[in-house]
Amino acid sequence: MTQSATSKGTANPRTRPASKAQQPIGEDVSAADVLLVDPVGGWTGAGVRDRILGAGQLAANAVRHTPRLAGAGAGLAAELARVAVGRSTVEPAKGDRRFGDPTWSGHPGYRRLMQGYLAFSNSVEELVERGDMPWRTRERARFAAGVLTSAVAPTNTLLGNPAAIKRAFETGGGSLRAGTRNWVRDLRHNGGMPKQVDDSGFVVGENVAATPGAVVFRSDVCELIQYTPTTAGVRACPVLVVPPQINKYYFLDMAPGRSLVAHAVSRGLSTFIISWRNPTAANSHWDLDTYGKAILEAMDAVRDITGNEELITLGLCAGGITTATVLSYLAAIGDNRVRACSFAVTLIDWNTPAAIGAFNSSTLLAAARRKARRSGVLDARSLGTVFTWMRPNDLVWNYWVNNYLMGEKPPAFDILAWNDDKTNLPGALHAQFLEIFRHNSLTRPDGIEVLGQGVRLAEVKCDSYVVGGFSDHLTPWQGCYRATQLLGGHSEFVLSPTGHIQTPVSPPGPKAHHFTGPTPGADPEAWRAASTRHDGTWWDTWADWVIARAGEERPAPTELGSAAHPVLCPAPGTYVHEPA
């Protein structure tokens, strides 16, 4: 990467403005959460073509490197010979739960079956990693290889899974009958994918999204929730949280004790959050301008209710991308209403190696555009399927075995229940996000236009706080870190040891920790090497950062809303209940 692309406040010299017509545009997701055609969920049309493309990348790499292919083939043959005579030392990776049953190590036949499969999988992986190819091509090959090797695991079949056979004998076949019922249910009601969660025990507004508050503003696009203070005093400068458009907001308000917004309220912060409406085909024209205007309207309501002209923002995932464009617009018109801004798991620079790069090809993106154009929205199931198949062992075959072979119910877990409560993405916004994804538009001055102004992130001069997740496979922390170099003000970076959803949902606990470091420079790895570990959640570090910028303490209001923005209904409002 050149210096011009990594220095703070500078960008790629290609500055030709993109026209409005070029930008009808993006879990995430977020931003990754946002973007993709369904590459694995359908077995006709574009779905088949996408699989062929991924497999073709793998095959093309093998052909270009015939000696390596021959070497890999010879190595696999030699290892299979050792497996056959019982001399192989191949073992499953640490944490691979598929082969946890003792039969895999104790029974010679099953041990050979396991080792033969692992030898094949290792050879495929080695072939992908050895190749000399651009990182996006490698990610496509990895994706195809991951789908292939996970699908042929012996544990996915009844006879190849000793634990499932034992279960069938123990239950007199009852597990197989239950598994068949589960399969029929998922075929009818879950698009043929194994259901990941038993969500029957989670009720929005009762045991999730249950922090007390009220809707104090509503438009066609969003509701604004104000939370009830729990401290005698609150800081003068309020906080507005902007969640991604691809998910319902309440992953930030999980069960009591696992709610970021409740934690913020407990620290004396006057806290508001946007709850986006679930769009239908009638809303296909909603784009970044639509959502940007909604954020500005929410900001106006927050300022009126609190009587404070300034506020602090927290944007997450695709909501962070949208917030960044609004901040650029405000900078362009000289509006200083945002005193400081913060971002979590927000990928602004898409030139960061990541699994999501597997889908950055003209063929796949064109298919995604066509899909959204036909229906007016990118439907929730397609979005969910993409991200599910990026981790097939954990998110597909694990539940296949549990639900169908073992005949068990899926687990009951609040994050999985939230993840199953899906949302659509408007076609116009989806197209714009695809443009950002394809052309990395936010890193170039005027690379995209929002609210009539070219986006120039270097003009955003307020302080910023940026959070990444170390094991985030959708928005890698190194890419999130790049926001500290693209924004124009003083930035701080915090690294959480968690994944994409676990980073925002990082409640206090004995295992919670995070890393802070020096003022971010161009190299994220240098920052990481100089960082310091701290016990506790990053929520507290963020709250400390906000409090330092949120002004004096005032008596907490005894009533929510204002004369101009009265309470419309209790939290969590009405839009959160709208189905996809």
C-alpha positions in Angstrom: 0.0 0.0 0.0 1.4 3.4 -0.9 2.0 6.2 1.5 -0.7 8.2 0.0 -3.2 5.5 0.9 -2.1 5.1 4.5 -1.2 8.6 5.7 -3.8 10.3 7.9 -5.9 12.7 6.0 -4.7 11.6 2.6 -6.2 9.2 0.1 -5.9 7.6 -3.3 -5.3 10.4 -5.9 -8.2 9.3 -8.0 -10.6 12.0 -7.1 -13.0 12.1 -9.9 -16.4 12.5 -8.3 -18.9 9.7 -8.8 -22.2 10.9 -10.2 -25.4 10.4 -8.4 -26.5 8.0 -11.1 -23.5 5.8 -10.4 -24.4 5.6 -6.7 -27.7 4.0 -6.1 -25.5 1.7 -3.7 -23.9 -1.9 0.3 -24.4 -8.1 7.5 -24.0 -7.0 8.6 -23.6 -6.5 8.6 -22.8 -4.6 8.3 -21.1 -3.6 6.0 -20.1 -6.9 5.3 -23.3 -7.7 6.6 -24.8 -5.9 3.8 -23.5 -6.7 0.6 -23.9 -9.9 -1.1 -25.7 -12.1 -3.5 -26.7 -15.5 -2.2 -23.7 -17.5 -3.3 -24.6 -20.8 -1.8 -28.3 -20.7 -0.9 -29.7 -21.5 -4.3 -28.9 -24.3 -6.6 -30.0 -22.7 -9.9 -29.0 -19.6 -11.9 -26.6 -17.3 -10.2 -26.1 -19.6 -7.2 -24.7 -22.4 -9.5 -22.6 -19.9 -11.5 -21.1 -18.5 -8.3 -20.2 -22.0 -7.1 -18.6 -22.8 -10.4 -16.6 -19.5 -10.2 -15.3 -20.4 -6.8 -14.4 -23.9 -7.8 -12.9 -22.5 -11.0 -10.6 -20.3 -9.1 -9.3 -23.3 -7.2 -8.9 -25.4 -10.3 -7.3 -22.6 -12.2 -4.7 -22.1 -9.5 -4.0 -25.9 -9.5 -3.5 -25.9 -13.3 -1.2 -22.9 -13.2 0.9 -24.6 -10.6 1.0 -28.2 -11.9 4.2 -29.1 -10.0 2.5 -28.0 -6.8 -0.6 -29.9 -7.7 1.4 -33.0 -8.4 3.2 -32.4 -5.1 0.0 -32.0 -3.2 -1.4 -35.1 -4.9 1.6 -37.2 -4.1 1.6 -36.0 -0.5 -2.1 -36.9 -0.1 -1.5 -40.3 -1.6 1.4 -41.0 0.8 -0.7 -39.8 3.7 -3.6 -42.0 2.7 -1.3 -45.0 2.5 -0.2 -44.3 6.1 -3.8 -44.0 7.1 -4.6 -47.4 5.5 -1.8 -49.2 7.5 -2.6 -47.4 10.7 0.6 -45.2 10.8 -0.9 -41.8 10.2 -0.4 -39.1 12.8 -3.0 -36.8 11.4 -5.2 -35.4 14.2 -8.1 -32.9 14.2 -7.3 -29.3 15.0 -7.7 -28.2 18.5 -11.3 -27.2 19.1 -12.7 -29.3 16.2 -15.8 -30.6 18.0 -16.8 -32.8 15.1 -14.5 -35.6 16.2 -15.0 -35.3 20.0 -16.6 -38.7 20.4 -14.1 -41.3 21.7 -15.0 -43.7 19.0 -13.0 -41.6 16.5 -9.8 -42.4 18.4 -10.7 -45.8 19.8 -12.2 -47.6 16.8 -9.6 -48.4 14.0 -12.2 -48.1 11.2 -13.5 -44.7 12.3 -10.0 -43.5 13.1 -9.0 -44.3 9.5 -12.1 -42.6 8.2 -11.4 -39.5 10.2 -7.7 -39.3 9.2 -8.5 -39.9 5.5 -11.0 -37.0 5.6 -8.5 -34.7 7.4 -5.7 -35.6 5.0 -7.9 -34.7 2.1 -9.1 -31.4 3.7 -5.5 -30.5 4.6 -4.4 -31.1 1.0 -7.1 -28.9 -0.4 -6.3 -26.1 2.1 -2.6 -26.4 1.3 -3.3 -26.1 -2.5 -5.2 -22.9 -1.9 -2.6 -21.4 0.4 0.4 -22.3 -1.8 -0.9 -20.5 -4.8 0.4 -17.1 -6.0 -2.8 -15.1 -6.5 -4.4 -11.8 -5.5 -5.9 -11.8 -2.1 -9.5 -11.6 -3.3 -9.0 -14.5 -5.6 -7.5 -16.4 -2.7 -10.5 -15.6 -0.6 -12.8 -17.0 -3.4 -10.8 -20.2 -3.5 -10.9 -20.4 0.3 -14.6 -20.0 0.3 -15.1 -22.7 -2.3 -12.7 -25.0 -0.5 -14.4 -24.4 2.8 -17.8 -25.2 1.4 -16.4 -28.4 -0.2 -14.4 -29.8 2.7 -17.1 -29.0 5.2 -19.8 -30.7 3.1 -18.0 -34.0 2.7 -17.1 -34.5 6.4 -18.1 -38.0 7.5 -19.8 -36.6 10.6 -22.6 -35.1 8.4 -24.0 -38.6 7.7 -25.6 -41.1 10.0 -23.3 -44.0 9.3 -20.2 -41.7 9.5 -21.2 -40.3 12.8 -20.8 -42.7 15.7 -22.4 -40.3 18.2 -25.5 -40.2 16.0 -25.6 -44.0 15.7 -25.3 -44.4 19.5 -28.1 -41.9 20.0 -30.4 -43.7 17.6 -29.8 -47.0 19.5 -30.3 -45.3 22.9 -33.6 -43.8 21.8 -34.9 -46.7 19.9 -34.9 -44.7 16.7 -36.6 -41.7 18.4 -33.8 -39.4 17.6 -34.2 -40.2 13.9 -37.9 -39.6 14.0 -37.3 -36.3 15.8 -34.6 -35.4 13.3 -36.9 -36.1 10.4 -39.6 -33.8 11.9 -36.9 -31.1 12.4 -35.8 -31.5 8.7 -39.4 -31.2 7.4 -39.9 -28.1 9.6 -36.8 -26.4 8.3 -37.6 -27.3 4.7 -41.0 -25.7 5.1 -40.2 -22.7 7.3 -36.4 -22.0 7.1 -35.5 -22.2 3.4 -34.1 -25.7 3.8 -31.4 -24.5 6.2 -31.0 -26.1 9.6 -32.4 -23.7 12.3 -29.7 -22.4 14.5 -31.7 -21.4 17.6 -34.7 -22.2 19.7 -36.1 -18.7 19.9 -39.3 -19.6 21.6 -38.1 -18.3 25.0 -37.1 -14.8 23.8 -39.7 -12.1 23.6 -38.7 -8.6 22.3 -39.6 -6.1 25.0 -39.6 -8.6 27.8 -36.3 -10.4 28.1 -34.5 -8.9 25.2 -34.7 -5.2 24.1 -36.0 -4.6 27.6 -34.2 -1.5 28.9 -36.8 1.0 30.0 -37.3 3.9 27.6 -39.7 5.4 25.1 -40.1 6.2 21.4 -39.8 10.0 21.2 -39.6 10.4 17.4 -40.9 8.4 14.5 -40.6 8.8 10.7 -41.3 6.5 7.8 -37.6 5.3 8.1 -36.9 5.0 11.8 -38.0 5.4 15.4 -35.9 7.1 18.0 -35.7 5.6 21.5 -34.7 7.6 24.5 -33.7 5.5 27.5 -34.8 6.3 31.1 -32.0 7.6 33.3 -30.9 5.4 36.2 -28.6 7.9 37.8 -29.3 11.1 39.7 -27.4 13.2 37.1 -26.6 12.8 33.4 -24.0 14.4 31.2 -25.0 17.5 29.2 -23.9 16.1 25.8 -26.2 13.1 24.8 -25.2 10.0 22.9 -26.9 8.9 19.7 -26.3 5.2 18.7 -26.7 4.3 15.0 -27.0 0.6 14.4 -26.7 -1.1 11.1 -29.6 -1.1 8.7 -29.1 -4.8 8.2 -30.0 -5.9 11.6 -32.5 -5.0 14.3 -31.0 -2.6 16.8 -31.4 -4.8 19.9 -28.1 -6.6 19.7 -27.1 -3.5 21.6 -29.8 -4.1 24.1 -29.6 -7.8 24.8 -30.7 -9.5 28.1 -30.2 -7.5 31.3 -26.5 -7.4 32.1 -25.7 -7.8 28.4 -26.9 -4.5 27.1 -24.5 -1.8 25.9 -27.2 0.9 26.0 -28.1 -0.1 29.6 -24.4 0.1 30.5 -24.2 3.6 29.0 -27.2 4.7 30.9 -25.7 3.3 34.1 -22.7 5.6 33.5 -24.8 8.7 33.5 -25.0 9.1 29.7 -28.1 10.5 28.2 -28.6 7.7 25.6 -30.7 7.5 22.5 -30.8 4.8 19.8 -32.2 4.6 16.3 -34.5 1.6 15.5 -34.7 1.3 11.7 -37.9 0.2 9.9 -37.8 -3.1 8.1 -38.1 -2.1 4.4 -40.4 -3.8 1.9 -40.4 -3.6 -1.9 -42.3 -0.3 -1.6 -39.2 1.2 0.0 -36.8 0.0 -2.6 -35.7 3.6 -3.4 -34.3 4.2 0.1 -30.6 5.0 -0.2 -27.8 6.7 1.7 -29.6 10.1 1.3 -32.7 8.6 2.9 -30.9 7.1 5.8 -28.7 10.2 6.2 -31.7 12.5 6.4 -33.2 10.1 9.0 -30.1 10.4 11.1 -30.1 14.2 10.9 -33.8 14.3 11.9 -32.9 12.0 14.9 -30.1 14.4 15.8 -32.5 17.3 15.8 -34.9 15.5 18.0 -32.1 14.6 20.5 -30.9 18.2 20.6 -34.4 19.5 21.2 -35.2 16.9 23.9 -31.9 17.4 25.8 -31.6 21.1 25.2 -28.0 20.6 24.2 -26.8 21.8 20.7 -24.0 19.1 20.5 -24.1 15.4 20.7 -21.8 12.3 20.5 -22.4 9.5 18.0 -21.7 5.8 18.1 -22.1 4.0 14.7 -21.8 0.3 14.2 -21.2 -1.8 11.1 -23.2 -0.4 8.2 -24.6 2.2 10.6 -21.1 3.3 11.1 -20.6 3.7 7.4 -23.8 5.8 7.1 -22.8 7.9 10.1 -19.4 8.6 8.6 -21.1 10.0 5.4 -23.4 12.2 7.6 -20.4 13.5 9.5 -18.7 14.4 6.2 -21.9 16.2 5.1 -22.0 18.2 8.3 -18.4 19.1 7.9 -19.0 20.3 4.4 -21.8 22.6 5.4 -20.0 23.9 8.5 -22.4 22.3 11.0 -20.5 21.4 14.3 -23.4 19.6 16.1 -21.3 16.4 16.6 -18.7 17.0 19.3 -17.1 13.6 19.0 -17.8 10.3 17.1 -17.2 6.7 17.8 -17.3 3.5 15.6 -17.4 -0.2 16.3 -16.8 -3.0 13.8 -17.1 -0.5 11.0 -15.1 -1.2 7.8 -14.5 2.0 5.9 -11.5 0.8 3.9 -12.5 -2.2 1.9 -9.0 -2.9 0.5 -8.3 -4.9 3.7 -7.8 -8.7 3.2 -11.0 -10.3 4.5 -13.2 -13.3 3.8 -15.9 -10.9 2.5 -13.5 -10.1 -0.4 -14.4 -13.5 -1.9 -17.5 -11.8 -3.3 -15.8 -8.8 -4.8 -16.1 -9.8 -8.4 -18.1 -8.2 -11.2 -20.1 -11.3 -11.9 -21.2 -11.8 -8.3 -22.0 -8.2 -7.7 -24.0 -7.9 -10.9 -26.0 -10.9 -9.8 -26.6 -9.3 -6.5 -27.8 -6.1 -8.2 -30.2 -8.1 -10.4 -31.6 -10.0 -7.4 -32.3 -6.8 -5.4 -33.7 -5.0 -8.5 -36.2 -7.8 -9.2 -37.6 -7.8 -5.7 -37.0 -4.2 -4.6 -35.1 -5.4 -1.5 -32.3 -7.8 -0.7 -34.3 -10.2 1.4 -33.2 -11.1 4.8 -32.8 -14.8 4.1 -30.3 -14.2 1.3 -28.3 -11.9 3.5 -28.3 -14.5 6.3 -27.4 -17.3 4.0 -24.3 -15.5 2.8 -22.8 -15.0 6.2 -23.9 -18.5 7.4 -21.9 -20.2 4.6 -18.8 -18.2 5.3 -18.5 -20.4 8.4 -20.1 -23.7 7.3 -18.8 -26.0 10.0 -20.0 -23.8 12.8 -23.2 -22.4 11.3 -24.5 -25.1 8.9 -23.2 -28.6 9.6 -23.0 -28.2 13.3 -26.8 -27.6 13.4 -27.4 -30.3 10.6 -25.9 -32.9 13.0 -27.6 -31.5 16.1 -31.1 -31.1 14.6 -31.3 -34.0 12.1 -28.9 -36.7 13.1 -29.1 -36.3 16.8 -32.8 -35.2 16.8 -32.2 -32.4 19.2 -33.6 -28.9 19.4 -31.2 -26.1 18.5 -29.9 -24.2 21.5 -31.6 -21.3 23.1 -29.3 -18.3 23.0 -30.2 -14.6 22.9 -27.6 -13.5 20.2 -28.7 -16.4 17.9 -32.4 -15.5 18.5 -31.6 -11.9 17.5 -29.7 -13.1 14.5 -32.7 -15.1 13.4 -34.9 -12.0 13.7 -33.9 -10.8 10.2 -34.3 -7.7 8.2 -34.3 -6.7 4.5 -32.1 -4.2 2.8 -33.6 -1.7 0.3 -32.4 -2.2 -3.3 -31.0 1.3 -3.7 -29.0 1.2 -0.5 -27.8 -2.3 -1.4 -26.6 -1.0 -4.7 -24.7 1.9 -3.1 -23.1 -0.4 -0.6 -22.0 -2.6 -3.5 -20.4 0.4 -5.1 -18.5 1.2 -1.9 -17.5 -2.5 -1.6 -16.4 -2.8 -5.2 -14.6 0.6 -5.6 -13.6 1.4 -2.0 -15.3 4.7 -2.5 -15.1 6.1 1.0 -11.3 6.2 0.9 -11.2 8.7 -2.0 -12.3 12.3 -1.7 -15.6 12.7 -3.5 -15.6 9.0 -4.3 -19.3 9.0 -3.5 -21.9 11.7 -3.0 -24.4 11.8 -0.1 -26.9 14.5 0.7 -25.5 16.6 -2.2 -21.9 16.7 -0.9 -19.0 14.6 -2.0 -17.8 12.5 1.0 -14.4 13.6 2.4 -13.7 11.9 5.6 -10.5 13.8 6.2 -12.7 16.9 6.8 -14.3 15.3 9.8 -12.2 17.0 12.5 -13.9 15.9 15.7 -12.3 13.4 18.1 -13.0 9.8 17.2 -12.9 6.5 19.0 -12.7 3.3 16.9 -13.2 -0.3 18.1 -12.2 -3.5 16.2 -12.6 -7.2 17.1 -9.5 -9.4 16.9 -11.3 -12.5 15.7 -13.8 -10.6 13.5 -14.0 -12.4 10.2 -16.4 -9.9 8.6 -14.8 -6.6 9.4 -11.2 -7.4 10.3 -9.7 -5.2 13.0 -6.9 -4.0 10.7 -9.6 -2.6 8.3 -11.5 -1.0 11.2 -8.3 0.5 12.4 -7.9 2.3 9.0 -10.7 4.7 10.1 -8.2 6.3 12.4 -6.2 7.3 9.4 -9.0 8.4 7.2 -10.8 10.6 9.7 -9.3 14.1 10.1 -9.4 14.5 13.9 -7.6 12.9 16.8 -8.4 9.2 16.9 -8.1 6.5 19.6 -8.2 2.8 18.8 -9.3 -0.1 21.0 -9.0 -3.8 20.2 -11.4 -6.3 21.6 -10.5 -10.0 21.6 -13.8 -11.0 20.1 -15.7 -11.5 16.8 -18.1 -9.4 14.8 -21.2 -9.6 17.1 -19.3 -10.5 20.3 -17.5 -7.2 20.1 -20.6 -5.0 20.5 -21.9 -7.5 23.0 -19.0 -7.4 25.4 -20.6 -7.3 28.9 -18.5 -7.1 32.1 -17.3 -10.4 33.4 -14.2 -12.3 34.6 -13.0 -13.0 31.0 -13.7 -9.6 29.6 -10.6 -7.7 28.5 -9.4 -5.3 25.8 -6.4 -3.5 24.5 -5.5 0.2 24.2 -2.4 1.7 22.7 -0.6 4.8 21.5 -1.9 7.3 19.1 -2.7 5.3 16.0 -0.1 5.5 13.2 -0.2 4.0 9.7 0.7 0.5 10.7 -2.0 -1.4 12.7 0.5 -4.2 13.6 2.9 -1.7 15.1 0.0 -0.3 17.2 -0.9 -3.8 18.3 2.7 -4.5 19.3 2.8 -1.4 21.5 -0.7 -2.0 23.0 -1.6 -2.8 26.6 -4.1 -5.3 27.9 -6.7 -4.2 30.4 -9.2 -6.3 32.3 -12.8 -5.5 31.8 -15.0 -4.6 28.9 -14.2 -1.9 26.3 -17.7 -0.5 27.2 -16.1 1.2 30.2 -13.2 2.6 28.3 -15.6 4.0 25.7 -17.9 5.4 28.4 -14.8 7.1 30.1 -13.9 8.6 26.7 -17.4 9.9 26.1 -17.7 11.3 29.7 -14.5 13.3 29.2 -16.2 15.0 26.2 -19.8 15.1 27.4 -19.7 18.3 29.5 -21.0 19.0 32.9 -23.4 16.8 34.9 -27.0 17.9 35.1 -30.0 16.6 37.1 -31.5 13.7 35.2 -34.8 14.5 33.5 -37.9 13.1 35.3 -39.8 12.7 32.1 -38.8 11.5 28.6 -39.3 13.5 25.4 -40.2 17.1 25.1 -43.2 19.3 24.0 -42.1 19.0 20.4 -41.2 15.4 20.7 -43.6 13.7 23.1 -43.5 10.1 24.1 -45.2 8.0 21.4 -45.0 4.6 23.0 -42.8 2.6 25.4 -39.6 1.1 24.2 -38.8 -1.0 22.2 -41.3 0.7 19.9 -43.2 -0.7 16.9 -40.7 -0.9 14.1 -38.6 -3.6 15.9 -41.6 -6.0 15.7 -42.0 -5.7 11.9 -41.1 -9.0 10.2 -38.9 -9.3 7.2 
